[in-house]
Amino acid sequence: MEIGDLHFTYGNVAVFAIAAFLLAGVYSFIKQGIKIGALILLVLAGLAFAGGVVWL
């Protein structure tokens, strides 16, 4: 799939899906009061999202 100059592949979509999954984990951890775990997951989600953007 191509939108302008962006080339979406199954790999890109998978990386963004992993980032979204990690963000859902952050929300869950915050609800449970696990702030350190939420911070770690937020960093991992940011890295996954950044990796997906760089991969485009």
C-alpha positions as CSV (number, residue, x, y, z in Angstrom):
1,M,0.0,0.0,0.0
2,E,1.4,3.4,-0.9
3,I,0.2,6.8,0.4
4,G,2.3,9.6,-1.1
5,D,5.9,8.8,-0.4
6,L,5.0,6.5,2.5
7,H,5.3,2.8,1.8
8,F,3.3,0.7,4.3
9,T,4.4,-3.0,4.4
10,Y,3.2,-5.8,6.7
11,G,6.4,-5.2,8.7
12,N,5.5,-1.5,9.3
13,V,2.0,-2.3,10.2
14,A,3.2,-5.0,12.7
15,V,5.6,-2.6,14.4
16,F,2.8,0.0,14.8
17,A,0.5,-2.7,16.1
18,I,3.2,-3.7,18.7
19,A,3.4,0.0,19.7
20,A,-0.3,0.2,20.1
21,F,-0.3,-3.0,22.2
22,L,2.4,-1.6,24.5
23,L,0.4,1.6,24.9
24,A,-2.6,-0.5,26.0
25,G,-0.3,-2.2,28.5
26,V,0.8,1.3,29.8
27,Y,-2.9,2.2,30.4
28,S,-3.5,-1.1,32.2
29,F,-0.4,-0.7,34.4
30,I,-1.4,2.9,35.4
31,K,-4.9,1.6,36.3
32,Q,-3.3,-1.0,38.6
33,G,-0.9,1.6,40.1
34,I,2.3,0.1,38.6
35,K,4.0,3.3,37.7
36,I,7.5,2.0,37.1
37,G,6.2,-0.8,34.8
38,A,4.1,1.8,32.9
39,L,7.1,4.0,32.4
40,I,9.2,1.1,31.0
41,L,6.3,0.1,28.7
42,L,5.9,3.7,27.5
43,V,9.6,3.9,26.6
44,L,9.3,0.5,24.7
45,A,6.2,1.8,22.9
46,G,8.1,4.9,21.9
47,L,11.0,2.9,20.6
48,A,8.7,0.6,18.6
49,F,6.8,3.6,17.1
50,A,10.1,5.4,16.3
51,G,11.3,2.2,14.7
52,G,8.2,2.0,12.6
53,V,8.6,5.6,11.5
54,V,12.2,5.2,10.6
55,W,11.4,2.0,8.7
56,L,8.9,3.8,6.5
